[in-house]
Amino acid sequence: MSKSISELEARIGVLERKIEREKKARVMSEQHLEVHSRALYESNQSLQTSLAIAKKKQAELEFLRQTSGDVSSDISLQELITNTVELTGQFFSVECGLFIVTNNGQALESKVDNIWRAPNKWVSDPVFFNQAIQFLPLEQQESLSMWLVSSIDDEASQALSGFKWIVFGNFALLGGKIAWLAFFSRAEFLDEEALSVLGTAREHLLSGITRRVTDVSIRKRTVELQNTVDRLKQAERQLIQSEKMASLGQLAAGVAHEINNPVGFIRSNIEMLEEYLQDYQGLHCSIAEALTAEGQIDTQQYNALCDKYDLAYIQQDAQDLLISNLEGLDRVKEIVENLKTFSHSGDGKLERISLNLCIEGALKIAWNALKYEHIVDNQLNADLPQILGNNGQLQQVFVNLFVNAAYAMTNGGKLSIKSTLTADRLIIDVSDTGCGMDKKTLEQLFTPFFTTKPIGVGTGLGLSVSYAILESHNVLTQVHSAVGKGTQFSLSFPLPE
């Protein structure tokens, strides 16, 4: 019996120890479960925080991607700024954004809605606008280097009621103008990290504005340069025309003499024809008297009257006089037409012309300066190909060369004009046997206002203008000269394809 009790007590002891171990194991399990649950909770919290941060970073990256994408796109400056206001307002979770342009501290009148309201709407609100700009330092004449933050006190106007903060910045535009962006927030505290992202976005926007302002400046400068080029071309045309008129003025006496000669003998011929008409009238009266007296006139009487007035000579000479008059009038017409071609300013366009006709016209204009003491040897081939040129301008060049050659041959000499044809060029050589030029004179030959002629004889612009005309025709110009031997101008004209 006692043995049974002892075994029972022993077994109870074992069970108690087992129960104790199980209690300790359960306590330890509960402690481990609590630690694991706490770790799991903390991990979950950390994961949620990381997810929130990741979403925030994703939003920041998306915001920066969109703003930088606008910067590199081809949208206008106005679109770039309005897009930036919209994107910034949405990213920064503000209710209102503002875009204005100032000049000398004064807001310029806007022709478009310049207030942005969430979620994405542009409106015009003059009351809000006038109250909002009171918080901007519009007297600032230079761009701010960063976004600035300012608080809005509780005593702000009703239009700004409930707003706590304003974030603003500005950017320089052309003409001293400043673009201002401002964002109004109701948040109690502003996200410092978001402000940092706004700083990066500001740099993107500044880069885009700078690029567009530079593009506008370049386009404006290009227009100004084109206008300058146009004015220079106009001035060049006026200079060419002025020099042409000056040359024509110097040649006026000679041209007048060339016209006066045919006009003089035409007048003399007409006076002679007037006398012949009087003789015809006398013959007519004599025939009428004979018919009145005798009622008829026979052949012998008629021939006698014709011999009396020398009718056969009058008829032959009158015909010669008429031919001479027509030739004289053709000569005057030719001179006038050449003068018209020479003096006409034209439109500067190049067309197919004959250098033979151009040079012949120039010779006729300058002929009075050459015809008395000089020999003109025109060896141009009659079948020279046409070139692309302006007839009036090239005629001006050759007139200058011929007149200068005549001036260089004060005691007479020979002016030679020759042509050489190559595969792609037509070369005209104009040479004289005049006094020639030294090296120093050759170096200044095409310098404006340089002349070897006495004051009042030349303008000093003839060869410089001629050189400009030849350059515009893509003509290669070479000059060879030797003192006491003469000068040769070689003009190489390109042949049209």
Secondary structure as the mmCIF struct_conf table of DSSP 4:
data_model
#
loop_
_struct_conf.conf_type_id
_struct_conf.id
_struct_conf.beg_label_comp_id
_struct_conf.beg_label_asym_id
_struct_conf.beg_label_seq_id
_struct_conf.end_label_comp_id
_struct_conf.end_label_asym_id
_struct_conf.end_label_seq_id
HELX_RH_AL_P HELX_RH_AL_P1 SER A 2 SER A 72
BEND BEND1 SER A 73 SER A 73
HELX_RH_AL_P HELX_RH_AL_P2 LEU A 77 PHE A 91
TURN_TY1_P TURN_TY1_P1 PHE A 92 SER A 93
BEND BEND2 GLU A 95 GLU A 95
STRN STRN1 CYS A 96 ASN A 103
TURN_TY1_P TURN_TY1_P2 ASN A 104 GLY A 105
STRN STRN2 GLN A 106 ALA A 107
HELX_LH_PP_P HELX_LH_PP_P1 LEU A 108 SER A 110
BEND BEND3 LYS A 111 VAL A 112
STRN STRN3 ILE A 115 ARG A 117
TURN_TY1_P TURN_TY1_P3 ALA A 118 ASN A 120
STRN STRN4 LYS A 121 VAL A 123
HELX_RH_AL_P HELX_RH_AL_P3 PRO A 126 ALA A 132
HELX_RH_3T_P HELX_RH_3T_P1 ILE A 133 PHE A 135
BEND BEND4 LEU A 136 LEU A 136
TURN_TY1_P TURN_TY1_P4 LEU A 138 GLU A 139
BEND BEND5 GLU A 142 GLU A 142
BEND BEND6 SER A 145 MET A 146
STRN STRN5 LEU A 148 SER A 151
TURN_TY1_P TURN_TY1_P5 ASP A 154 GLU A 155
HELX_RH_3T_P HELX_RH_3T_P2 GLN A 158 LEU A 160
TURN_TY1_P TURN_TY1_P6 SER A 161 GLY A 162
STRN STRN6 TRP A 165 ALA A 172
HELX_RH_3T_P HELX_RH_3T_P3 LEU A 174 GLY A 176
STRN STRN7 LYS A 177 SER A 185
BEND BEND7 GLU A 188 PHE A 189
HELX_RH_AL_P HELX_RH_AL_P4 GLU A 192 GLU A 294
BEND BEND8 GLY A 295 GLY A 295
HELX_RH_AL_P HELX_RH_AL_P5 THR A 299 TYR A 309
TURN_TY1_P TURN_TY1_P7 ASP A 310 ASP A 310
HELX_RH_AL_P HELX_RH_AL_P6 LEU A 311 SER A 343
STRN STRN8 GLU A 351 ILE A 353
HELX_RH_AL_P HELX_RH_AL_P7 LEU A 355 LEU A 370
TURN_TY1_P TURN_TY1_P8 LYS A 371 GLU A 373
STRN STRN9 HIS A 374 ASN A 378
TURN_TY1_P TURN_TY1_P9 ALA A 382 ASP A 383
HELX_LH_PP_P HELX_LH_PP_P2 LEU A 384 GLN A 386
STRN STRN10 ILE A 387 GLY A 389
HELX_RH_AL_P HELX_RH_AL_P8 ASN A 391 ALA A 408
TURN_TY1_P TURN_TY1_P10 THR A 410 ASN A 411
STRN STRN11 GLY A 413 LEU A 421
BEND BEND9 ALA A 423 ASP A 424
STRN STRN12 ARG A 425 ASP A 432
BEND BEND10 GLY A 434 GLY A 434
HELX_RH_AL_P HELX_RH_AL_P9 LYS A 439 GLU A 443
TURN_TY1_P TURN_TY1_P11 GLN A 444 PHE A 446
BEND BEND11 THR A 447 THR A 447
TURN_TY1_P TURN_TY1_P12 PRO A 448 PHE A 449
BEND BEND12 THR A 452 LYS A 453
HELX_LH_PP_P HELX_LH_PP_P3 PRO A 454 PRO A 454
TURN_TY1_P TURN_TY1_P13 ILE A 455 VAL A 457
BEND BEND13 GLY A 460 GLY A 460
HELX_RH_AL_P HELX_RH_AL_P10 GLY A 462 SER A 472
TURN_TY1_P TURN_TY1_P14 HIS A 473 ASN A 474
STRN STRN13 LEU A 476 ALA A 482
TURN_TY1_P TURN_TY1_P15 VAL A 483 LYS A 485
STRN STRN14 GLY A 486 PRO A 494
HELX_LH_PP_P HELX_LH_PP_P4 LEU A 495 PRO A 496
#
